[in-house]
């Protein structure tokens, strides 16, 4: 029997008869319009996102931006948060211009629309180059581009995460062209440019996640090349991919060199008090915060099964959540069809990587597996919030869903196949809908882990009884049953019913198509409409227009609105009169998780997901004291002049200087100057020894003694004539004038950071010692001297040069590609 005799001719319609170009234009138009519908308030309503993280970033970057405006240079050091830190995690210098610079400018205040279009068009092209039908590719793009995680992170202000993800599909377009296309220059340029743009978004966590897919895809292709005896050709293509990848890395090396340099001293390298001195990573407990619950994985297909977000009725195992990672009801059906019926083995690649990342998302809920990964897989321990892995899961399963659509056409056309091929995937999908639509109340507890005990403890404290008191237990149980569970049950039931209806509608279309009752054009349009409705209707729950600000407002104006009377007082008095500002301990806000005070004046707190490790150790082990509240010596040495707080301070050494509307400001009467000499030096062998000698019980006095971590013979002595004066104080340069009759040890209330800070005395290099656990210290000889400290990290000097060189190579490659294309066109004209 011939191949033709094995196949059915499928029903045609006006949609299926459209030319390929028209289908592409229609698809791109749909993908252009959908973000406008979701974010109509931005495009049409004069609104913009001004999420908390945007305000936190702007506040934390204030000292950097102020320095740029004043001196026309980037300081690379932020002096207003955590007593000073590299600006790497806050505000980087402008990289060499590239396409993303244009996109950011084009997007303007309509952000994130421009990057939505980049993401959707990239996903569309990714499927089209695989020879997927245009409307199928459109569905795949919608699944990738409208997973609920994206509006959630956008509203929170995690723009770097979203922009990094926007270039991921283009990266895989480039890889696909390299591995399968004959146009090798185009493939090289596409992959190199995509890698460059993806890395320039500067969110290593997203990059790391999708390197798993890229790595396993390369392994899969290597296996194919071996099976087909095409290893030499594959070696050449691997070389092209490697070269393009290296070029992409070179183009963004300025960002990542700085980041790598900083990461060795940040909390991502672990505590400095651990053995190895910060050579590890995050603690397992911290890294596995916000692990996805096992049952909670069902929210991939039924978003409200666990109550949606914490502002809705969330009752899952995470401390709180802004919403689920929704994959889609239609997508789930199609992915099952792809898994069970798609004939090409590449489906196992995406199913395997999608399943692996899904298991990673479980974090401490799958301890043996994930603790092994945490301990042995390189860089796994550098990232936290395991549920974020689901962004890679959704991407992989979306590809599987598109393969499912392609499988439907193979089933419908092949006379030897029948509707029985779909019994298993449709049975699973619809069966789950029936089970939860009619049985969610019986299957789920609707009670958050530890919730009962938490409420019982609160009620018991209020009534001064034991949490085991029967009346307390009865009261709490009634509260949970009557006030909390009804909303949770309603949301689970509503979304389960919604899922079942969508599954039945999609299943009906699919069965009708396979039985040749529905034409192929109507199948695709029907699935496309259902998919768009499915994804956007859930997304809209997490696009809160009430949380948007007018597009006429700037972040600075929003921050100014949070200024308190206490802030105004501190701003008016923060200047020392000696060329530098004092610091403040902003206890009236969450001091180590809020950068807003740092916008107004330098603080010893702030907001950052990756603080310097030794400063975090200072916060954890030295700054606060269980008996006295504060470690007064530490506040003194950190140049902390003011404390903003709501309640009264019952300690000596602090004078209340402002009080209004329950806002108080206390002056630290024992604050030490920015730079000072000490009478003696005590050397220690380890950071832990330094911490032990600085605890309140050790009676540490930073005004007279410096604790230095060194093997050198560092000395100081009492000299009543010794003086030090600040001549120039900038974030990246400090100049001091000293005079003394004896050799002295100078302590500078600036944070120790060896990767870039250099010191000279009268132009001669001198060592900066790690002093008092977090500060800088210098040995200064007797006499009159000029001491100069400058911040010039190697990563900035050479990273910027290499990045520019990489971009020049990339641009030359692009121009060469254009010239070659023009040459091909001219050659074609001659031949005609």
VOMAR-863615 format. One record per residue (C-alpha): x negated, z negated, y negated; residue number from 0. Coordinates in pm, whole numbers, padded with zeros to 5 digits, always signed. Last residue first. Layout:
<lummis>
x;z;y;n
X;Z;Y;NUM
...
</lummis>
This chain:
<lummis>
x;z;y;n
-01696;+01336;-03568;831
-02051;+01257;-03455;830
-02160;+01219;-03813;829
-01877;+00976;-03888;828
-01968;+00766;-03581;827
-02329;+00747;-03698;826
-02215;+00631;-04040;825
-01997;+00362;-03884;824
-02281;+00245;-03659;823
-02516;+00224;-03957;822
-02263;+00017;-04149;821
-02245;-00221;-03852;820
-02624;-00241;-03840;819
-02645;-00319;-04210;818
-02381;-00590;-04170;817
-02571;-00741;-03876;816
-02896;-00730;-04070;815
-02727;-00905;-04362;814
-02609;-01178;-04126;813
-02953;-01215;-03970;812
-03109;-01238;-04318;811
-02853;-01504;-04407;810
-02940;-01707;-04097;809
-03314;-01678;-04158;808
-03267;-01792;-04519;807
-03043;-02073;-04398;806
-03311;-02199;-04162;805
-03574;-02196;-04438;804
-03341;-02396;-04664;803
-03282;-02649;-04387;802
-03659;-02674;-04324;801
-03727;-02755;-04690;800
-03446;-03010;-04709;799
-03562;-03189;-04395;798
-03922;-03196;-04513;797
-03884;-03409;-04827;796
-03558;-03579;-04734;795
-03652;-03681;-04380;794
-03991;-03801;-04499;793
-03821;-04072;-04699;792
-03924;-04114;-05065;791
-03801;-04447;-05200;790
-04041;-04581;-05459;789
-04187;-04925;-05527;788
-04430;-04977;-05815;787
-04633;-05289;-05892;786
-04831;-05291;-06215;785
-05097;-05558;-06222;784
-05252;-05838;-06427;783
-05481;-06075;-06238;782
-05476;-06238;-05896;781
-05392;-06022;-05599;780
-05035;-05937;-05498;779
-04928;-05955;-05132;778
-04586;-05792;-05114;777
-04244;-05894;-04983;776
-03925;-05709;-04908;775
-03602;-05873;-04792;774
-03398;-05886;-04470;773
-03547;-06155;-04241;772
-03691;-06368;-04523;771
-03965;-06110;-04566;770
-04038;-05784;-04392;769
-04371;-05695;-04554;768
-04432;-05396;-04778;767
-04792;-05285;-04745;766
-05001;-05162;-05036;765
-05088;-04817;-05164;764
-05316;-04805;-05474;763
-05159;-04687;-05801;762
-05203;-05015;-05985;761
-05032;-05185;-05692;760
-04842;-04933;-05484;759
-04533;-04959;-05268;758
-04349;-04728;-05032;757
-03986;-04729;-04918;756
-03911;-04434;-04691;755
-03837;-04551;-04340;754
-03950;-04915;-04374;753
-03621;-05061;-04496;752
-03632;-05417;-04631;751
-03341;-05496;-04859;750
-03418;-05588;-05218;749
-03453;-05939;-05356;748
-03827;-05890;-05403;747
-04060;-06165;-05289;746
-04414;-06161;-05430;745
-04694;-06343;-05252;744
-04969;-06455;-05484;743
-05346;-06442;-05515;742
-05446;-06674;-05799;741
-05453;-06665;-06180;740
-05134;-06465;-06200;739
-04982;-06167;-06384;738
-04725;-05920;-06265;737
-04548;-05615;-06412;736
-04277;-05459;-06202;735
-04155;-05104;-06143;734
-03862;-05029;-05912;733
-03771;-04677;-05806;732
-03499;-04535;-05580;731
-03200;-04745;-05687;730
-03338;-04784;-06041;729
-03503;-05082;-06208;728
-03782;-05039;-06459;727
-04007;-05300;-06619;726
-03895;-05602;-06416;725
-04127;-05891;-06506;724
-04332;-06118;-06281;723
-04516;-06430;-06395;722
-04774;-06668;-06250;721
-04891;-06946;-06483;720
-04759;-07230;-06266;719
-04965;-07107;-05973;718
-04897;-07273;-05638;717
-05044;-07069;-05358;716
-04979;-06760;-05153;715
-05126;-06613;-04837;714
-05068;-06338;-04580;713
-05312;-06325;-04289;712
-05157;-06038;-04099;711
-04964;-06087;-03774;710
-04637;-06023;-03950;709
-04273;-06128;-03990;708
-04283;-06316;-04320;707
-04093;-06631;-04411;706
-04139;-06695;-04781;705
-04142;-07049;-04920;704
-04089;-07196;-05267;703
-03775;-07035;-05406;702
-03653;-06940;-05057;701
-03593;-07306;-04963;700
-03518;-07342;-04592;699
-03387;-07683;-04494;698
-03406;-07599;-04120;697
-03047;-07715;-04061;696
-02927;-07456;-04313;695
-03067;-07177;-04093;694
-03366;-06987;-04232;693
-03630;-07109;-03986;692
-03425;-07006;-03683;691
-03356;-06663;-03834;690
-03727;-06599;-03885;689
-03800;-06703;-03527;688
-03533;-06461;-03408;687
-03689;-06180;-03610;686
-04017;-06225;-03420;685
-04378;-06339;-03459;684
-04349;-06563;-03761;683
-04554;-06615;-04077;682
-04487;-06896;-04324;681
-04593;-06822;-04681;680
-04638;-07071;-04963;679
-04578;-07125;-05335;678
-04344;-06833;-05386;677
-04346;-06560;-05653;676
-04026;-06403;-05778;675
-03843;-06072;-05808;674
-03469;-06013;-05857;673
-03425;-06366;-05988;672
-03306;-06660;-05776;671
-02954;-06797;-05801;670
-02941;-07176;-05822;669
-02642;-07207;-06058;668
-02427;-06975;-05848;667
-02140;-06897;-06082;666
-01786;-06922;-05947;665
-01508;-06676;-06026;664
-01148;-06760;-05952;663
-00833;-06551;-05911;662
-00518;-06760;-05855;661
-00356;-06598;-06158;660
-00656;-06672;-06382;659
-00969;-06879;-06336;658
-01318;-06806;-06466;657
-01647;-06993;-06490;656
-01619;-07233;-06194;655
-01966;-07375;-06141;654
-02147;-07360;-05807;653
-02450;-07579;-05723;652
-02247;-07851;-05560;651
-01989;-07752;-05302;650
-01609;-07793;-05297;649
-01529;-07428;-05383;648
-01171;-07389;-05507;647
-00943;-07128;-05354;646
-00895;-06764;-05453;645
-01253;-06633;-05447;644
-01496;-06426;-05646;643
-01853;-06551;-05604;642
-02111;-06479;-05872;641
-02489;-06483;-05914;640
-02598;-06353;-05573;639
-02968;-06259;-05608;638
-02992;-06228;-05228;637
-03240;-06520;-05229;636
-02979;-06760;-05367;635
-02702;-06644;-05134;634
-02937;-06697;-04838;633
-03035;-07046;-04956;632
-02670;-07142;-04999;631
-02583;-07067;-04638;630
-02213;-07076;-04700;629
-01927;-07279;-04551;628
-02117;-07608;-04548;627
-02048;-07714;-04189;626
-01985;-07389;-04000;625
-02244;-07196;-04200;624
-02207;-06840;-04321;623
-02485;-06601;-04417;622
-02720;-06666;-04128;621
-02607;-06546;-03786;620
-02342;-06276;-03817;619
-02401;-06170;-04177;618
-02779;-06176;-04138;617
-02747;-05990;-03809;616
-02544;-05726;-03991;615
-02827;-05706;-04242;614
-03078;-05668;-03959;613
-02876;-05382;-03813;612
-02833;-05184;-04134;611
-02466;-05105;-04158;610
-02298;-04834;-03956;609
-01919;-04832;-03991;608
-01947;-04909;-04359;607
-01748;-05102;-04620;606
-01894;-05345;-04869;605
-02066;-05682;-04886;604
-02358;-05832;-05081;603
-02212;-05680;-05394;602
-02326;-05470;-05688;601
-02055;-05428;-05955;600
-01731;-05238;-06022;599
-01729;-04984;-05740;598
-01875;-05241;-05503;597
-01556;-05448;-05543;596
-01363;-05160;-05376;595
-01598;-05135;-05077;594
-01387;-05343;-04837;593
-01471;-05442;-04481;592
-01750;-05693;-04529;591
-01602;-05897;-04815;590
-01235;-05888;-04712;589
-01112;-05948;-05065;588
-01125;-06263;-05280;587
-01457;-06336;-05112;586
-01642;-06081;-05322;585
-02000;-06216;-05306;584
-02156;-06075;-05623;583
-02499;-05934;-05708;582
-02700;-05958;-06029;581
-02770;-05655;-06245;580
-03121;-05544;-06348;579
-03331;-05512;-06661;578
-03382;-05877;-06747;577
-03054;-05945;-06929;576
-02909;-06035;-06590;575
-02615;-05797;-06619;574
-02319;-05917;-06415;573
-02138;-06083;-06707;572
-01885;-05827;-06831;571
-01841;-05676;-06486;570
-01784;-06024;-06339;569
-01504;-06095;-06586;568
-01338;-05760;-06522;567
-01351;-05814;-06146;566
-01190;-06157;-06185;565
-00910;-06002;-06388;564
-00850;-05771;-06090;563
-00930;-05400;-06048;562
-00711;-05229;-05792;561
-00575;-04979;-06045;560
-00933;-04877;-06121;559
-00967;-04765;-05761;558
-00675;-04525;-05790;557
-00815;-04391;-06117;556
-01155;-04335;-05958;555
-00994;-04148;-05670;554
-00854;-03897;-05917;553
-00486;-03852;-05996;552
-00334;-03522;-06103;551
-00267;-03429;-05741;550
-00010;-03708;-05733;549
-00072;-03950;-05450;548
+00038;-03938;-05088;547
+00151;-04247;-04896;546
+00518;-04172;-04954;545
+00457;-03824;-04812;544
+00379;-03977;-04474;543
+00256;-03705;-04241;542
+00257;-03900;-03917;541
+00618;-03840;-03813;540
+00574;-03477;-03919;539
+00327;-03428;-03635;538
+00602;-03497;-03379;537
+00827;-03226;-03526;536
+00528;-02998;-03573;535
+00422;-03004;-03209;534
+00755;-02953;-03037;533
+00894;-02712;-03293;532
+00585;-02491;-03273;531
+00587;-02507;-02894;530
+00958;-02424;-02868;529
+00917;-02129;-03107;528
+00613;-01998;-02919;527
+00778;-02043;-02579;526
+01077;-01838;-02694;525
+00857;-01578;-02863;524
+00651;-01540;-02547;523
+00949;-01522;-02315;522
+01136;-01289;-02551;521
+00846;-01044;-02547;520
+00814;-01062;-02168;519
+01178;-00983;-02102;518
+01405;-01246;-01950;517
+01603;-01177;-01631;516
+01290;-01061;-01445;515
+01308;-01347;-01193;514
+00970;-01461;-01327;513
+01110;-01439;-01680;512
+01426;-01632;-01606;511
+01224;-01902;-01431;510
+00995;-01933;-01732;509
+01275;-01940;-01986;508
+01465;-02200;-01786;507
+01153;-02414;-01746;506
+01093;-02403;-02122;505
+01448;-02518;-02191;504
+01436;-02779;-01914;503
+01099;-02915;-02030;502
+01220;-02930;-02391;501
+01530;-03123;-02284;500
+01327;-03359;-02065;499
+01075;-03430;-02343;498
+01350;-03511;-02591;497
+01512;-03742;-02338;496
+01179;-03921;-02292;495
+01137;-03930;-02672;494
+01474;-04096;-02723;493
+01433;-04340;-02433;492
+01088;-04453;-02543;491
+01198;-04489;-02906;490
+01511;-04683;-02813;489
+01323;-04910;-02574;488
+01068;-05000;-02840;487
+01335;-05061;-03101;486
+01529;-05287;-02860;485
+01213;-05470;-02744;484
+01112;-05629;-03072;483
+01397;-05832;-03221;482
+01625;-05930;-02932;481
+01394;-05957;-02632;480
+01081;-06057;-02823;479
+01264;-06317;-03032;478
+01451;-06453;-02730;477
+01125;-06492;-02539;476
+00968;-06672;-02835;475
+01256;-06916;-02865;474
+01265;-06985;-02493;473
+00890;-07050;-02479;472
+00903;-07281;-02779;471
+01198;-07470;-02630;470
+01017;-07505;-02298;469
+00703;-07650;-02465;468
+00404;-07472;-02317;467
+00281;-07374;-02668;466
+00246;-07751;-02730;465
+00411;-07906;-03034;464
+00333;-07933;-03406;463
+00637;-07726;-03507;462
+00450;-07456;-03700;461
+00158;-07475;-03459;460
+00388;-07428;-03159;459
+00560;-07129;-03321;458
+00224;-06958;-03383;457
+00091;-07033;-03035;456
+00409;-06905;-02874;455
+00386;-06585;-03080;454
+00034;-06518;-02955;453
+00112;-06616;-02595;452
+00407;-06377;-02583;451
+00206;-06091;-02730;450
-00088;-06123;-02491;449
-00037;-05769;-02365;448
+00239;-05600;-02571;447
+00584;-05619;-02418;446
+00792;-05308;-02355;445
+00775;-05388;-01981;444
+00812;-05029;-01859;443
+00961;-04892;-01536;442
+01315;-05030;-01553;441
+01382;-04938;-01913;440
+01205;-04603;-01868;439
+01439;-04505;-01582;438
+01679;-04236;-01699;437
+01470;-04034;-01943;436
+01152;-04162;-01777;435
+01224;-04041;-01425;434
+01408;-03724;-01531;433
+01123;-03615;-01756;432
+00864;-03688;-01489;431
+01063;-03473;-01246;430
+01076;-03188;-01497;429
+00699;-03163;-01520;428
+00622;-03236;-01155;427
+00892;-03001;-01023;426
+00791;-02727;-01266;425
+00429;-02747;-01151;424
+00519;-02766;-00778;423
+00804;-02516;-00762;422
+00626;-02252;-00967;421
+00470;-02048;-00688;420
+00809;-02061;-00513;419
+00938;-01827;-00785;418
+00774;-01544;-00598;417
+00447;-01368;-00528;416
+00396;-01058;-00309;415
+00573;-00836;-00563;414
+00313;-00925;-00826;413
+00429;-00859;-01183;412
+00612;-01188;-01241;411
+00335;-01397;-01084;410
+00059;-01226;-01284;409
+00262;-01258;-01603;408
+00317;-01628;-01538;407
-00057;-01675;-01478;406
-00129;-01557;-01833;405
+00103;-01826;-01966;404
-00073;-02086;-01750;403
-00411;-01972;-01880;402
-00280;-02065;-02222;401
-00193;-02411;-02088;400
-00543;-02450;-01939;399
-00691;-02377;-02281;398
-00464;-02646;-02425;397
-00588;-02879;-02147;396
-00944;-02840;-02271;395
-00859;-02900;-02637;394
-00632;-03195;-02555;393
-00906;-03361;-02351;392
-01162;-03303;-02627;391
-00939;-03483;-02879;390
-00877;-03740;-02608;389
-01235;-03866;-02643;388
-01116;-04042;-02960;387
-00947;-04300;-02733;386
-01296;-04442;-02669;385
-01318;-04600;-03018;384
-01699;-04646;-03045;383
-02003;-04423;-03042;382
-02375;-04481;-02992;381
-02344;-04608;-02634;380
-02292;-04258;-02492;379
-02618;-04149;-02657;378
-02777;-04060;-02321;377
-02561;-04139;-02014;376
-02693;-04448;-01832;375
-02548;-04771;-01968;374
-02229;-04650;-02132;373
-02160;-04401;-01852;372
-02195;-04678;-01592;371
-01976;-04902;-01807;370
-01724;-04620;-01819;369
-01684;-04574;-01445;368
-01687;-04941;-01344;367
-01469;-05048;-01637;366
-01171;-04812;-01630;365
-00953;-05002;-01878;364
-01274;-05092;-02066;363
-01300;-04736;-02194;362
-00991;-04536;-02097;361
-01098;-04247;-02320;360
-01388;-04171;-02085;359
-01137;-04095;-01809;358
-00963;-03841;-02035;357
-01303;-03694;-02121;356
-01365;-03634;-01752;355
-01016;-03490;-01694;354
-01055;-03240;-01976;353
-01403;-03150;-01851;352
-01266;-03085;-01502;351
-00951;-02903;-01608;350
-01149;-02686;-01846;349
-01409;-02593;-01585;348
-01151;-02569;-01308;347
-00962;-02304;-01504;346
-01278;-02092;-01497;345
-01192;-02025;-01134;344
-00964;-01735;-01221;343
-00633;-01706;-01030;342
-00404;-01916;-01248;341
-00138;-02069;-01018;340
-00175;-02445;-00983;339
-00386;-02538;-01285;338
-00232;-02279;-01516;337
+00120;-02377;-01414;336
+00032;-02742;-01476;335
-00110;-02648;-01817;334
+00208;-02455;-01897;333
+00431;-02753;-01821;332
+00208;-02990;-02019;331
+00187;-02754;-02315;330
+00564;-02737;-02341;329
+00582;-03117;-02360;328
+00294;-03146;-02605;327
-00060;-03285;-02627;326
+00017;-03587;-02846;325
-00274;-03822;-02916;324
-00065;-04123;-03017;323
-00020;-04299;-03350;322
-00186;-04511;-03619;321
-00286;-04776;-03369;320
-00312;-05153;-03344;319
-00497;-05405;-03128;318
-00481;-05154;-02843;317
-00286;-05251;-02529;316
+00041;-05072;-02610;315
+00340;-05220;-02793;314
+00380;-04980;-03085;313
+00719;-04994;-03258;312
+00682;-04792;-03577;311
+00413;-04916;-03820;310
+00193;-04987;-03517;309
+00226;-04622;-03421;308
+00432;-04457;-03149;307
+00625;-04717;-02949;306
+00463;-04687;-02608;305
+00682;-04402;-02481;304
+00706;-04256;-02829;303
+00473;-03961;-02777;302
+00603;-03842;-02438;301
+00347;-03579;-02326;300
+00011;-03726;-02429;299
+00198;-04055;-02461;298
+00174;-04073;-02081;297
-00190;-04172;-02125;296
-00054;-04510;-02240;295
-00008;-04608;-01876;294
-00385;-04623;-01840;293
-00440;-04778;-02184;292
-00669;-04595;-02426;291
-00965;-04799;-02538;290
-00949;-04912;-02898;289
-01259;-05132;-02883;288
-01493;-05007;-02611;287
-01796;-04978;-02841;286
-01754;-05335;-02968;285
-01732;-05488;-02620;284
-02015;-05271;-02489;283
-02247;-05371;-02770;282
-02356;-05075;-02977;281
-02690;-04923;-02901;280
-03036;-05025;-02784;279
-03369;-05013;-02961;278
-03274;-05276;-03215;277
-03558;-05514;-03147;276
-03631;-05453;-02781;275
-03501;-05791;-02677;274
-03200;-05857;-02898;273
-03234;-06009;-03243;272
-03254;-05671;-03414;271
-02897;-05605;-03295;270
-02809;-05263;-03161;269
-02924;-04911;-03244;268
-02581;-04814;-03378;267
-02606;-05122;-03601;266
-02856;-04931;-03811;265
-03237;-04928;-03812;264
-03302;-04646;-03566;263
-02986;-04475;-03691;262
-03140;-04430;-04036;261
-03412;-04189;-03926;260
-03169;-04009;-03700;259
-02919;-03974;-03986;258
-03181;-03853;-04231;257
-03308;-03603;-03975;256
-02948;-03511;-03904;255
-02849;-03419;-04255;254
-03168;-03231;-04347;253
-03173;-03063;-04006;252
-02852;-02874;-04080;251
-02994;-02523;-04096;250
-03258;-02615;-03838;249
-02987;-02725;-03594;248
-02801;-02396;-03634;247
-03128;-02208;-03579;246
-03190;-02412;-03264;245
-02842;-02326;-03139;244
-02894;-01958;-03208;243
-03224;-01966;-03021;242
-03073;-02153;-02728;241
-02778;-01916;-02708;240
-03009;-01613;-02722;239
-03237;-01764;-02458;238
-02937;-01838;-02238;237
-02836;-01475;-02274;236
-03179;-01365;-02159;235
-03174;-01606;-01865;234
-02828;-01477;-01775;233
-02958;-01121;-01759;232
-03240;-01238;-01534;231
-03007;-01450;-01318;230
-02763;-01170;-01243;229
-02741;-01210;-00864;228
-02361;-01235;-00882;227
-02353;-01583;-00725;226
-02648;-01696;-00936;225
-02490;-01562;-01254;224
-02165;-01741;-01168;223
-02353;-02069;-01113;222
-02526;-02028;-01449;221
-02187;-01962;-01607;220
-02053;-02291;-01469;219
-02364;-02479;-01585;218
-02327;-02326;-01932;217
-01961;-02428;-01937;216
-02062;-02780;-01834;215
-02298;-02802;-02130;214
-02053;-02657;-02383;213
-01772;-02884;-02264;212
-01998;-03189;-02280;211
-02135;-03076;-02616;210
-01777;-03109;-02734;209
-01788;-03488;-02734;208
-02128;-03507;-02904;207
-02023;-03283;-03192;206
-01713;-03494;-03252;205
-01922;-03813;-03259;204
-02194;-03654;-03472;203
-01958;-03608;-03770;202
-02164;-03433;-04034;201
-01946;-03135;-04125;200
-02285;-02965;-04149;199
-02309;-02975;-03769;198
-01997;-02764;-03722;197
-02103;-02526;-03997;196
-02447;-02471;-03847;195
-02312;-02441;-03492;194
-02061;-02181;-03612;193
-02328;-01985;-03800;192
-02566;-01983;-03504;191
-02289;-01890;-03259;190
-02159;-01605;-03473;189
-02507;-01476;-03558;188
-02624;-01468;-03197;187
-02301;-01309;-03073;186
-02312;-01041;-03343;185
-02676;-00969;-03255;184
-02589;-00964;-02883;183
-02308;-00715;-02893;182
-02296;-00676;-02513;181
-02045;-00959;-02481;180
-02007;-01210;-02195;179
-02229;-01516;-02238;178
-02322;-01461;-02603;177
-01967;-01368;-02701;176
-01826;-01674;-02525;175
-02082;-01899;-02695;174
-01992;-01765;-03038;173
-01620;-01806;-02978;172
-01700;-02156;-02848;171
-01859;-02249;-03181;170
-01563;-02094;-03361;169
-01332;-02324;-03167;168
-01539;-02629;-03278;167
-01540;-02539;-03650;166
-01219;-02726;-03736;165
-01330;-03028;-03528;164
-01615;-03103;-03768;163
-01378;-03061;-04061;162
-01134;-03312;-03910;161
-01401;-03573;-03839;160
-01555;-03526;-04183;159
-01214;-03573;-04343;158
-01147;-03918;-04201;157
-00920;-04003;-04496;156
-00662;-04204;-04302;155
-00405;-03932;-04371;154
-00642;-03674;-04224;153
-00712;-03890;-03918;152
-00340;-03919;-03838;151
-00261;-03557;-03925;150
-00528;-03457;-03670;149
-00443;-03698;-03389;148
-00095;-03550;-03368;147
-00219;-03238;-03191;146
-00139;-02956;-03427;145
-00446;-02734;-03423;144
-00522;-02723;-03053;143
-00163;-02675;-02938;142
-00088;-02436;-03224;141
-00398;-02229;-03146;140
-00295;-02203;-02782;139
+00051;-02087;-02882;138
-00099;-01823;-03107;137
-00326;-01705;-02825;136
-00017;-01657;-02609;135
+00137;-01457;-02895;134
-00174;-01239;-02917;133
-00213;-01181;-02540;132
-00535;-01329;-02401;131
-00835;-01097;-02380;130
-01086;-01385;-02373;129
-01188;-01269;-02721;128
-00825;-01331;-02818;127
-00832;-01691;-02698;126
-01127;-01796;-02915;125
-00994;-01579;-03198;124
-00676;-01788;-03208;123
-00868;-02117;-03190;122
-01088;-02003;-03478;121
-00787;-01889;-03681;120
-00620;-02226;-03627;119
-00927;-02433;-03716;118
-01023;-02229;-04023;117
-00661;-02228;-04136;116
-00644;-02605;-04098;115
-00972;-02625;-04290;114
-00816;-02453;-04590;113
-00501;-02666;-04568;112
-00675;-03007;-04574;111
-00709;-03016;-04875;110
-00479;-02859;-05134;109
-00673;-03041;-05409;108
-00960;-02797;-05383;107
-00925;-02581;-05074;106
-01120;-02291;-05224;105
-01408;-02517;-05329;104
-01428;-02676;-04986;103
-01402;-02335;-04820;102
-01675;-02193;-05043;101
-01915;-02476;-04954;100
-01818;-02421;-04589;99
-01956;-02068;-04614;98
-02305;-02187;-04703;97
-02494;-02344;-04992;96
-02810;-02543;-04903;95
-02723;-02911;-04859;94
-02599;-03125;-05150;93
-02754;-03470;-05132;92
-02579;-03710;-04893;91
-02326;-03978;-04989;90
-02212;-04271;-04777;89
-02372;-04283;-04432;88
-02706;-04150;-04557;87
-02696;-04356;-04878;86
-02975;-04581;-04751;85
-02884;-04946;-04808;84
-02867;-05201;-05091;83
-02743;-05559;-05117;82
-02471;-05470;-04866;81
-02320;-05227;-05117;80
-02412;-05141;-05480;79
-02770;-05019;-05449;78
-02707;-04697;-05257;77
-03040;-04527;-05182;76
-03087;-04151;-05146;75
-03144;-04149;-05527;74
-03000;-03800;-05584;73
-03128;-03650;-05908;72
-02980;-03554;-06245;71
-03080;-03885;-06401;70
-02757;-04028;-06540;69
-02489;-03833;-06350;68
-02689;-03851;-06026;67
-02747;-04226;-06073;66
-02377;-04288;-06136;65
-02289;-04087;-05825;64
-02527;-04293;-05612;63
-02412;-04626;-05756;62
-02047;-04530;-05704;61
-02078;-04408;-05344;60
-01919;-04721;-05195;59
-01617;-04692;-05422;58
-01571;-04325;-05341;57
-01602;-04385;-04967;56
-01358;-04676;-04971;55
-01111;-04471;-05175;54
-01132;-04182;-04930;53
-01114;-04425;-04636;52
-00792;-04572;-04772;51
-00623;-04235;-04787;50
-00576;-04034;-05105;49
-00403;-03731;-04969;48
-00265;-03498;-05232;47
+00071;-03418;-05387;46
+00191;-03149;-05630;45
+00497;-03063;-05424;44
+00434;-02704;-05317;43
+00102;-02702;-05135;42
+00060;-03076;-05088;41
+00423;-03174;-05025;40
+00459;-02869;-04800;39
+00203;-03014;-04561;38
+00375;-02946;-04230;37
+00544;-02630;-04353;36
+00230;-02502;-04523;35
+00035;-02578;-04205;34
+00280;-02350;-04015;33
+00259;-02057;-04258;32
-00095;-01937;-04193;31
-00062;-01967;-03815;30
+00258;-01763;-03829;29
+00090;-01500;-04047;28
-00203;-01485;-03805;27
+00034;-01420;-03516;26
+00230;-01155;-03705;25
-00092;-00979;-03803;24
-00222;-00988;-03446;23
+00107;-00860;-03305;22
+00107;-00577;-03557;21
-00246;-00481;-03456;20
-00156;-00483;-03085;19
+00132;-00244;-03145;18
+00486;-00375;-03103;17
+00654;-00277;-02777;16
+00657;-00635;-02648;15
+00863;-00742;-02946;14
+01105;-00449;-02925;13
+01181;-00535;-02564;12
+01032;-00457;-02222;11
+01135;-00590;-01883;10
+00842;-00617;-01644;9
+00733;-00343;-01405;8
+00680;-00499;-01066;7
+00351;-00475;-00882;6
+00228;-00428;-00527;5
+00327;-00058;-00519;4
+00093;+00003;-00812;3
-00197;-00151;-00623;2
-00140;+00096;-00342;1
+00000;+00000;+00000;0
</lummis>
